[in-house]
């Protein structure tokens, strides 16, 4: 609900089920942020006075905005947005360079409108679904520029979405050096939790108390990146999983991003987020507009768990869309770690047959099927099947896989091109790079310039041809390169600062068209694993490959990191071989399954080489997963313990069924008896708590399971151990099942 509170000047209260977001227009015309937190009973303008800071003059040597407002120092005012200049020394929301070289705009309130139907952005994806939205128009009257700010309220998940559009009506070009998406000014100082990493070690959780200074969360990779995810949290320093104030922030964008949390000289904290300003410069001609991506904000007084529930609900209901939004995802078998580039039709059909016997429902042919692709040095861009490997082509292979009783899926990396390819030979100008200069290579491939409409059209038609020929029901869409030489031969020199953003917008156009042509296909995003795990991709692809690291112990921490901002229904996870191909660690098949089951289950190993007992174990795993699939994929995920011991619970939407996991990384000598604690159960309901073996099988109330826990009574046999000590070896795990007793 959005309310305009009438008074001397407009004020606005945005209300979700549990939160209020309030701001007002100052006498100067600036938008002053007043409050974002637990819901307040604000019924009139007079009640806002208690929330408003009052002063008679600007403090110290800070800058006074104007002689008419001697009390207004923008540096010490909580604002809804701020442009560089006029004395605000903090991170700006907006930076412009005018034709005369000046850099000080002055956007002030003009009008507002509250409506039900959110405007559709022309170049970027956004959230969807039932909501109210508020559009506030601010103008720089002397320059002829308009800034339209939008707030959308998603009451069902306690989220607010912000966006901005800049309109140039000045009669001359303006250079936009920064147009961010959200700004949140908060009283006091806070802590920041962000998620950093690299290839195969994504989403490492890092918490930094911020009593002073600035903390930056950013990617300069050309993608949202595995170096730093765009999701982060700002919270009270003592915030825990279940208690404390926590703001969650994310960006519906797949390119280089930027966020900063800055403490001012006056003890206030500013949080901004949007497109990475570094290397960005947009030449905005008169009559043109520039859209900033939507940013997502949520608040919870219930700690990290409350924030996660809000974000999970938002992603499931307002980001993921289409046929696969709520549809259970199939168990797949992928050929990559089983075969790598060494594939043939006979090999693939043999592997698919073994997968069918083990309980797989979808077989995916990964890299190596096209051109002369025998390693990663050639053929990207030449999307024609290799006749030596696939003599019958994609159509024949797809038909034979389906005849086995499996759906057929395909890997592509269509945004890339190899220098050693027919496509590059014909169109070297289609690749990003400075003409005539030696290029820095990554994975011996280059990035196609998707800012060029001709490249977009080529990819749309070529991918359409491939998908129709093969009859795929699943596509793994990969992206394995960081942008290094981001020069576009398509753009003139004065527009080179637009190249990276235009590539992202071009990708969105390609994906949008292919989604429309293939509404039944399950698309999975991939970028060397988690190199592009973001809300922008999820607007088109309902799931993402979380990491190329398939080691179960590494994956436990990686998946836990994602869980702070993303639901398990968008995160794919595979059981791979032991020793693991990335870490060489040996783990039990059951542990590999238990971790992968808390996600979208797949297998990434050569089932044909397993023993008979291992094959039977996988058959049992896939049967079990199908039985509990909807709980694991679409239930509410809760983190109970982290660190050396991971304890998770996933609860069905009605609370009547739940699956838990306990995973120990390294054994501890003489460890005390373990207990399993659940979260999110119905407190006054009785649950049957059991495992796949009769070791634990009892009836306990939801309250007991959440507060007292279930005693794990039966010790695992170990010679010389005390009977009252439960012994778990390194990398041991177990699943627990909870069902309401009728």
C-alpha positions in Angstrom: 0.0 0.0 0.0 1.2 3.5 -0.9 -0.3 6.6 0.7 0.3 10.2 0.0 0.1 12.2 3.2 -1.2 15.7 2.6 0.3 18.6 4.4 2.3 21.8 3.6 4.3 19.6 1.2 3.8 16.0 0.1 4.9 13.0 2.1 4.7 9.3 1.2 4.3 6.1 3.2 5.0 2.8 1.5 3.7 -0.1 3.5 4.2 -3.9 3.1 2.8 -6.5 5.5 5.4 -5.9 8.1 7.4 -2.7 7.1 7.0 1.0 6.5 9.2 3.1 4.2 8.5 6.9 4.6 9.9 10.0 3.0 8.8 13.6 2.5 9.4 16.6 0.3 11.4 19.4 2.1 10.7 23.1 1.6 13.7 23.2 -0.7 12.1 20.5 -2.9 14.6 17.7 -1.9 13.3 14.3 -1.0 14.1 13.5 2.6 14.2 9.9 3.7 12.6 9.5 7.2 12.2 5.9 8.0 12.5 2.3 6.8 11.8 -0.5 9.3 9.0 -2.2 11.3 5.6 -1.0 10.3 4.5 2.3 11.9 0.9 3.5 12.4 1.4 6.8 10.5 -2.0 8.3 9.8 -1.3 11.9 9.0 1.3 14.5 8.1 1.6 15.8 11.7 3.0 12.5 12.9 5.9 12.8 10.5 7.3 15.8 12.4 8.6 13.5 15.1 10.6 11.6 12.5 12.2 14.7 11.0 15.5 16.0 12.1 15.3 19.7 13.0 18.0 22.3 12.9 18.2 26.1 12.5 21.5 26.3 10.7 23.9 24.0 8.9 26.5 22.3 11.3 30.2 23.4 11.4 31.8 24.1 8.1 29.4 22.1 6.1 27.9 23.8 3.0 24.5 25.5 3.1 22.3 24.5 0.2 21.0 28.0 -0.4 20.5 31.3 1.4 16.8 30.7 1.5 17.4 27.5 3.5 20.3 28.2 6.0 19.4 25.1 8.0 19.8 22.7 5.1 23.2 21.0 4.7 22.8 18.2 2.2 25.9 16.4 3.7 23.9 15.9 6.9 20.5 15.1 5.5 19.0 11.7 4.8 18.0 11.8 1.2 16.1 9.6 -1.3 18.7 10.4 -3.9 21.6 12.8 -4.2 23.5 14.3 -7.1 27.1 15.4 -6.9 27.5 19.0 -5.8 25.7 21.5 -3.6 27.7 20.3 -0.6 26.8 16.6 -0.3 30.2 15.0 0.0 28.9 11.4 0.2 28.5 8.8 -2.6 26.2 10.4 -5.2 23.3 8.7 -6.9 23.8 10.7 -10.1 26.8 12.2 -11.8 26.5 14.3 -15.0 28.7 16.4 -17.2 27.0 19.1 -19.1 28.0 20.5 -22.5 29.8 23.5 -20.8 31.8 21.0 -18.6 30.0 21.7 -15.3 28.9 18.9 -13.1 26.4 20.2 -10.6 22.7 19.4 -11.4 19.9 20.3 -9.0 16.9 18.0 -9.2 13.9 19.1 -7.1 10.4 17.7 -6.6 7.7 18.5 -9.2 5.0 16.0 -9.1 4.0 12.4 -8.1 1.5 9.7 -9.1 0.4 6.5 -7.4 -0.8 3.7 -9.7 -1.4 0.0 -9.9 0.2 -0.9 -13.2 4.0 -0.5 -13.2 5.5 1.0 -16.4 7.4 -1.5 -18.5 11.1 -0.8 -19.0 12.2 -0.7 -22.6 15.8 -2.1 -22.3 15.9 -4.0 -19.0 14.0 -6.8 -17.3 12.2 -6.1 -14.0 10.1 -7.6 -11.3 6.5 -8.4 -12.1 3.3 -9.3 -10.3 0.6 -7.5 -8.3 1.9 -4.3 -6.8 1.4 -0.6 -6.3 4.0 1.9 -7.5 4.8 5.5 -6.9 6.5 7.7 -9.5 8.0 10.9 -8.3 9.2 13.4 -11.0 12.1 15.7 -10.2 13.4 18.4 -12.5 16.5 20.4 -12.9 14.7 23.4 -14.3 17.8 25.3 -15.4 19.2 22.4 -17.4 16.0 20.9 -18.9 16.5 17.4 -17.4 13.9 15.2 -15.7 14.6 12.4 -13.3 11.8 9.9 -12.7 12.1 7.9 -9.5 10.0 4.8 -9.0 9.2 2.8 -5.9 7.2 -0.4 -6.2 5.7 -2.2 -3.2 5.5 -6.0 -3.0 3.6 -6.4 0.2 3.4 -10.2 0.1 7.2 -10.5 0.6 8.0 -7.3 2.4 10.1 -6.0 -0.5 10.4 -2.6 -2.2 11.8 -2.2 -5.7 13.4 1.1 -6.8 14.3 2.3 -10.3 15.2 5.5 -12.0 14.9 7.0 -15.5 16.7 10.1 -16.7 15.1 12.2 -19.5 17.1 14.8 -21.4 15.0 17.6 -22.7 17.8 20.2 -22.6 18.4 20.7 -26.3 22.0 19.5 -26.1 23.8 16.3 -25.2 24.7 15.4 -21.6 27.3 12.9 -20.5 26.0 10.5 -17.8 28.8 9.2 -15.7 26.7 7.6 -13.0 23.0 6.7 -12.8 22.4 4.3 -9.9 19.3 2.5 -8.9 18.8 2.9 -5.2 19.9 5.0 -2.3 19.1 4.3 1.3 20.2 6.8 4.0 20.1 5.3 7.5 20.7 6.8 10.9 23.6 5.4 12.9 26.3 2.9 11.8 25.9 -0.7 10.7 27.7 -3.8 9.6 27.9 -5.1 6.0 27.8 -8.7 4.9 28.8 -9.4 1.3 29.7 -12.5 -0.7 33.0 -12.7 -2.5 35.1 -15.3 -4.2 36.4 -16.5 -7.6 35.9 -19.4 -10.0 35.1 -22.6 -8.0 34.9 -20.8 -4.7 31.9 -18.5 -5.0 29.8 -16.8 -2.3 32.2 -16.7 0.6 30.4 -14.8 3.3 32.3 -11.8 4.7 31.1 -9.5 7.5 32.6 -6.1 8.2 31.5 -3.7 11.0 31.5 -0.2 9.6 31.8 2.5 12.3 33.5 4.8 9.8 34.7 5.0 6.2 33.4 3.2 3.2 32.9 -0.4 2.1 32.5 -1.2 -1.6 30.7 -4.2 -3.1 31.5 -4.3 -6.9 32.2 -6.2 -10.1 34.3 -4.8 -13.0 34.1 -8.1 -14.9 31.5 -7.1 -17.5 29.1 -9.5 -15.7 27.7 -9.7 -12.1 30.7 -12.1 -11.6 31.9 -14.8 -9.2 34.3 -12.2 -7.7 31.4 -10.4 -5.9 27.7 -11.1 -6.0 25.4 -8.1 -6.3 23.4 -9.3 -3.3 24.5 -8.0 0.1 23.1 -7.1 3.6 23.4 -4.1 5.9 22.5 -5.0 9.5 23.0 -4.3 13.1 26.4 -5.4 14.3 24.9 -7.9 16.7 22.5 -9.4 14.1 22.2 -13.2 14.3 20.3 -15.8 12.2 17.1 -15.3 14.2 17.3 -11.8 15.7 18.4 -8.3 14.8 17.8 -5.7 12.2 18.8 -6.7 8.6 18.4 -5.0 5.3 18.8 -7.1 2.1 19.7 -5.5 -1.2 20.0 -6.8 -4.7 20.1 -5.6 -8.3 18.1 -6.9 -11.3 21.1 -6.6 -13.6 23.7 -9.0 -15.1 26.6 -6.6 -15.9 29.3 -4.9 -13.8 27.7 -3.6 -10.7 28.5 -1.2 -7.8 27.4 -0.7 -4.3 28.9 1.4 -1.5 28.1 1.6 2.2 29.5 4.9 3.6 29.4 6.4 7.0 29.3 10.2 6.9 31.1 12.7 9.1 27.9 13.1 11.0 27.3 9.4 11.8 24.8 8.5 9.2 25.1 5.6 6.8 24.4 5.9 3.0 23.9 2.7 0.9 23.8 3.1 -2.9 23.6 0.4 -5.6 23.5 0.3 -9.4 25.5 0.0 -12.6 29.3 0.1 -12.1 30.3 3.8 -12.8 33.9 2.8 -13.6 34.4 2.8 -17.4 30.7 3.9 -17.8 29.8 7.0 -19.7 26.5 7.4 -21.6 26.2 10.0 -24.3 22.6 11.1 -23.8 21.3 13.3 -26.6 18.4 15.6 -26.2 15.1 13.7 -26.5 16.7 10.5 -25.2 16.2 8.6 -22.0 18.4 6.3 -19.9 17.0 3.6 -17.7 18.7 2.3 -14.5 18.1 -1.3 -13.5 15.6 -2.1 -10.7 17.1 -2.5 -7.2 15.4 -4.7 -4.5 15.3 -3.8 -0.9 13.9 -5.7 2.1 13.9 -5.2 5.8 13.5 -7.8 8.6 13.6 -7.4 12.4 14.1 -11.2 12.5 17.7 -11.4 11.6 19.3 -13.0 8.5 16.6 -15.7 8.4 13.8 -13.2 8.1 15.7 -11.3 5.4 16.2 -14.6 3.5 12.6 -15.5 3.7 11.6 -12.2 2.2 14.1 -12.4 -0.7 13.3 -16.0 -1.4 9.6 -15.2 -1.8 10.4 -12.3 -4.0 12.6 -14.3 -6.3 10.1 -17.2 -6.6 7.0 -15.0 -7.1 8.2 -11.8 -8.8 11.5 -12.7 -10.7 11.2 -16.3 -12.0 8.4 -16.6 -14.5 7.0 -18.7 -17.2 6.2 -22.4 -17.4 8.9 -23.5 -15.1 8.2 -21.0 -12.3 6.6 -23.5 -10.0 7.1 -26.7 -12.0 9.3 -29.4 -10.4 12.7 -29.6 -12.1 13.9 -32.9 -13.6 16.8 -35.0 -12.3 19.5 -34.6 -15.0 22.7 -36.4 -16.0 25.3 -34.1 -17.6 28.0 -35.4 -19.9 30.8 -32.9 -18.9 32.7 -34.5 -16.1 32.0 -38.0 -17.5 33.4 -37.3 -21.0 34.7 -33.7 -21.3 35.4 -33.1 -25.0 35.7 -36.9 -25.9 32.2 -37.6 -27.1 30.5 -39.5 -29.8 26.9 -40.6 -30.4 27.6 -44.1 -29.2 29.4 -42.8 -26.0 26.5 -40.4 -25.3 23.8 -43.0 -25.8 25.6 -45.5 -23.6 25.9 -42.9 -20.9 22.3 -41.8 -21.3 21.1 -45.4 -21.0 23.0 -45.9 -17.7 21.5 -42.6 -16.5 18.0 -43.8 -17.3 18.6 -47.0 -15.3 19.8 -44.9 -12.4 16.7 -42.7 -12.4 17.7 -39.7 -14.4 14.9 -37.9 -16.3 17.0 -35.6 -18.6 20.2 -36.2 -20.4 22.4 -33.2 -21.3 25.1 -33.2 -23.9 27.7 -30.6 -22.8 30.7 -29.1 -24.7 32.5 -30.8 -27.6 29.7 -31.5 -30.1 30.2 -28.8 -32.7 32.8 -27.7 -35.3 36.3 -29.0 -34.5 35.7 -28.7 -30.8 38.2 -31.2 -29.3 39.5 -28.8 -26.7 38.8 -25.2 -25.7 41.0 -23.6 -28.3 38.6 -23.5 -31.3 35.2 -23.5 -32.9 33.0 -21.4 -30.6 30.7 -19.6 -33.0 30.6 -22.6 -35.4 27.3 -24.1 -34.1 27.1 -27.0 -36.5 27.4 -30.6 -35.3 30.7 -32.4 -35.9 29.7 -35.2 -38.3 32.4 -37.5 -37.0 31.0 -37.3 -33.5 27.3 -37.0 -34.4 26.9 -38.7 -37.8 23.1 -38.2 -37.6 23.3 -34.7 -36.3 21.4 -33.2 -33.5 18.0 -34.4 -34.6 19.1 -38.1 -34.7 20.7 -37.9 -31.2 17.8 -36.1 -29.7 15.4 -38.8 -31.1 17.5 -41.6 -29.8 17.8 -40.1 -26.3 14.1 -39.6 -26.2 13.6 -43.2 -27.3 15.4 -44.2 -24.1 12.7 -42.5 -22.1 14.8 -39.3 -21.3 14.4 -35.7 -22.3 17.3 -34.2 -24.2 19.3 -31.1 -23.3 22.1 -29.2 -24.9 25.1 -27.0 -23.9 25.8 -23.8 -25.7 28.1 -20.8 -25.1 26.6 -18.6 -27.8 27.9 -15.2 -26.5 31.5 -16.3 -27.2 33.7 -16.8 -30.3 37.0 -18.5 -30.9 39.6 -16.8 -33.0 40.1 -20.2 -34.6 36.6 -20.3 -36.1 34.7 -19.6 -39.3 32.6 -17.0 -37.6 35.5 -15.0 -36.4 37.2 -15.3 -39.8 34.0 -13.9 -41.4 33.2 -11.2 -38.7 36.3 -10.2 -36.6 34.5 -6.9 -35.9 31.7 -8.8 -34.1 34.1 -9.5 -31.2 34.9 -7.0 -28.5 38.4 -5.7 -28.7 40.5 -2.7 -29.8 41.1 -2.9 -33.6 44.8 -3.3 -34.5 45.8 -4.0 -30.9 46.9 -7.3 -29.4 44.1 -8.7 -27.3 44.3 -10.2 -23.8 42.9 -13.7 -24.0 40.8 -15.6 -21.6 40.1 -19.3 -22.0 41.3 -18.8 -25.7 38.0 -17.1 -26.6 36.5 -13.7 -27.1 33.2 -12.1 -26.3 30.8 -11.2 -29.1 29.6 -7.6 -29.1 25.9 -8.1 -28.2 25.5 -4.3 -28.3 25.5 -4.8 -32.1 22.0 -5.6 -33.3 23.4 -7.7 -36.2 25.1 -9.9 -33.6 21.9 -10.2 -31.7 20.0 -11.2 -34.8 22.6 -13.8 -35.8 22.5 -15.4 -32.3 18.7 -15.5 -32.2 18.4 -17.2 -35.6 21.3 -19.6 -35.1 20.1 -20.7 -31.6 16.6 -21.0 -32.9 17.8 -23.4 -35.7 19.8 -25.5 -33.2 17.0 -25.8 -30.6 14.4 -26.7 -33.2 16.7 -29.2 -34.9 17.5 -31.0 -31.7 14.1 -30.8 -30.1 15.7 -29.9 -26.8 13.7 -29.5 -23.6 16.6 -28.0 -21.7 19.5 -25.6 -22.6 22.6 -24.9 -20.5 23.6 -21.4 -21.5 27.2 -20.8 -20.6 29.5 -17.7 -20.4 33.1 -18.4 -19.5 35.0 -15.1 -20.0 35.7 -11.9 -18.2 35.6 -8.7 -20.2 39.1 -7.3 -20.7 39.1 -5.2 -23.9 35.7 -3.8 -23.9 35.8 -1.8 -27.1 33.0 -2.0 -29.6 33.7 -1.6 -33.3 30.0 -0.9 -33.7 30.0 2.3 -31.6 31.6 5.7 -32.4 34.4 6.9 -30.1 32.2 9.2 -28.0 30.0 6.2 -27.1 32.6 3.6 -26.1 31.6 4.1 -22.5 28.2 2.6 -23.4 29.7 -0.7 -24.8 29.4 -2.9 -21.6 25.8 -1.8 -20.8 24.7 -2.2 -24.4 26.0 -5.8 -24.4 23.9 -6.6 -21.3 20.8 -5.0 -22.9 21.5 -6.9 -26.1 21.8 -10.2 -24.1 18.4 -9.5 -22.6 16.9 -9.0 -26.0 18.3 -12.3 -27.3 17.1 -14.2 -24.2 13.6 -12.5 -24.4 13.1 -13.6 -28.0 14.3 -17.1 -27.4 12.1 -17.4 -24.3 9.1 -16.4 -26.5 10.0 -18.9 -29.2 10.7 -21.8 -26.8 8.4 -21.3 -23.8 8.6 -25.0 -22.9 12.4 -25.2 -22.8 14.0 -25.2 -19.3 16.9 -22.7 -19.6 19.8 -22.9 -17.1 22.2 -20.0 -16.8 25.8 -20.8 -16.3 29.0 -18.7 -16.3 32.0 -20.8 -15.3 29.6 -21.8 -12.5 28.5 -18.7 -10.5 30.0 -16.0 -12.7 26.6 -14.6 -13.6 24.3 -15.6 -10.7 21.9 -12.6 -10.5 18.3 -11.5 -10.7 18.6 -10.2 -14.3 19.4 -13.7 -15.6 16.7 -15.2 -13.4 14.1 -13.1 -15.2 14.8 -15.3 -18.3 16.4 -18.5 -17.0 14.6 -20.1 -14.0 17.7 -21.7 -12.6 21.5 -21.2 -12.5 24.5 -23.5 -12.2 25.9 -22.3 -8.9 29.6 -23.3 -9.2 31.9 -25.4 -11.3 33.1 -26.8 -8.0 31.1 -30.0 -7.4 33.0 -31.0 -4.3 30.3 -31.6 -1.6 32.2 -30.0 1.2 33.0 -26.8 -0.8 29.4 -26.8 -2.2 27.9 -26.8 1.3 29.5 -23.4 2.0 28.8 -22.1 -1.5 25.1 -23.1 -1.4 24.8 -21.7 2.1 26.2 -18.4 0.8 23.6 -18.2 -2.0 20.8 -19.1 0.4 21.0 -15.6 2.1 19.6 -14.0 -1.0 18.3 -16.8 -3.4 15.9 -19.7 -2.9 17.0 -23.3 -3.5 14.5 -23.5 -6.4 16.9 -21.5 -8.6 20.2 -23.3 -7.7 21.3 -26.4 -9.5 23.6 -28.9 -7.8 25.2 -32.1 -9.0 26.6 -35.3 -7.6 30.0 -35.8 -9.1 32.8 -38.4 -8.9 35.1 -39.2 -6.0 37.9 -38.2 -5.9 36.4 -34.8 -6.9 37.7 -33.4 -10.2 38.3 -29.9 -8.6 39.7 -30.7 -5.2 40.7 -34.4 -5.4 38.8 -34.9 -2.1 37.2 -38.3 -1.5 33.7 -38.2 -0.1 31.0 -40.8 0.4 28.3 -41.0 -2.3 25.6 -40.4 0.3 27.2 -37.1 1.4 27.5 -35.9 -2.2 23.8 -36.7 -2.7 22.7 -35.0 0.6 24.3 -31.7 -0.3 23.1 -31.8 -4.0 19.6 -32.7 -2.9 19.2 -29.2 -1.3 18.9 -27.7 -4.7 18.0 -28.9 -8.2 19.5 -32.4 -8.4 21.7 -33.6 -11.2 24.5 -36.1 -11.7 27.9 -35.2 -13.3 29.9 -38.4 -13.4 30.3 -41.5 -15.5 27.7 -43.9 -14.1 28.9 -46.7 -16.3 32.1 -46.9 -14.3 30.4 -47.2 -10.9 30.1 -50.5 -9.1 26.8 -52.3 -9.0 26.2 -51.3 -5.4 26.9 -47.6 -6.3 24.4 -47.8 -9.2 21.8 -49.2 -6.8 22.5 -46.5 -4.3 21.9 -43.8 -7.0 18.6 -45.5 -8.0 17.6 -45.2 -4.3 18.7 -41.6 -4.2 16.7 -40.6 -7.3 13.6 -42.4 -5.9 13.9 -40.6 -2.6 14.5 -37.2 -4.3 11.3 -37.6 -6.4 9.3 -38.4 -3.3 10.6 -35.2 -1.5 11.3 -33.1 -4.6 8.7 -30.4 -4.1 9.7 -29.9 -0.5 13.4 -29.6 -1.4 12.9 -27.4 -4.4 10.1 -25.1 -3.3 10.1 -25.4 0.5 11.4 -22.7 2.9 15.1 -23.2 3.4 16.5 -22.5 6.9 20.1 -22.3 8.0 20.4 -23.8 11.5 24.1 -24.2 11.9 27.1 -23.2 9.8 30.9 -23.7 10.0 32.4 -27.1 10.7 28.9 -28.5 11.1 26.2 -27.5 8.6 22.6 -28.1 9.7 19.8 -27.2 7.2 16.0 -27.6 7.2 13.7 -27.3 4.2 10.0 -27.0 5.1 7.0 -27.4 2.8 4.8 -24.3 2.3 2.1 -25.7 4.6 4.7 -26.7 7.3 3.6 -30.3 7.4 6.7 -31.9 5.8 10.3 -31.1 6.2 13.7 -32.4 5.2 16.8 -31.7 7.3 20.5 -32.4 6.8 23.4 -32.6 9.2 26.9 -32.4 7.7 30.2 -32.6 9.5 33.3 -31.3 7.7 36.1 -32.6 10.0 35.7 -35.0 12.8 36.4 -33.8 16.3 37.8 -36.1 19.0 35.5 -37.1 21.8 32.7 -35.0 20.4 29.5 -34.8 22.5 26.4 -36.5 21.4 24.8 -34.7 18.4 21.4 -33.2 18.3 19.4 -32.2 15.3 17.5 -28.9 15.5 14.8 -27.9 13.0 13.4 -24.5 12.0 10.2 -23.4 10.5 7.9 -26.2 11.8 4.4 -25.9 13.2 5.0 -25.5 16.9 2.0 -27.3 18.2 2.0 -30.1 15.6 3.4 -33.6 16.2 6.0 -34.8 13.7 7.3 -38.2 13.0 11.1 -37.6 13.0 13.0 -40.4 11.1 16.0 -41.3 8.9 16.2 -43.9 6.2 17.4 -46.3 8.8 15.7 -47.2 12.1 18.4 -45.4 14.2 16.2 -42.3 14.8 12.5 -42.8 14.6 10.3 -41.0 17.1 7.4 -38.5 17.4 8.2 -35.0 18.7 6.3 -31.7 18.6 7.5 -29.0 16.3 8.3 -26.9 19.3 10.5 -29.7 20.7 12.3 -30.2 17.4 13.0 -26.5 17.1 13.9 -25.7 20.7 15.2 -28.9 22.3 16.2 -30.8 19.2 16.2 -34.5 18.6 18.8 -36.6 20.3 20.7 -38.7 17.8 20.9 -41.7 20.0 22.6 -44.5 18.1 26.4 -44.3 18.0 28.1 -45.3 14.7 30.2 -48.4 15.4 33.8 -47.5 16.1 36.2 -49.9 18.0 37.2 -48.5 21.4 34.7 -45.7 21.4 32.6 -44.9 24.5 29.0 -45.9 24.0 27.7 -42.4 24.9 29.8 -40.7 22.2 28.4 -40.5 18.7 31.2 -40.8 16.1 30.9 -39.2 12.8 34.0 -39.4 10.4 35.2 -36.6 8.2 32.7 -35.5 5.6 29.8 -37.5 7.1 26.2 -36.5 6.7 22.7 -37.7 7.1 19.2 -36.6 6.0 16.3 -36.4 8.4 12.6 -36.4 7.5 9.7 -34.8 9.4 6.1 -35.4 8.7 3.0 -34.3 10.7 1.3 -37.2 12.4 -2.3 -37.2 11.5 
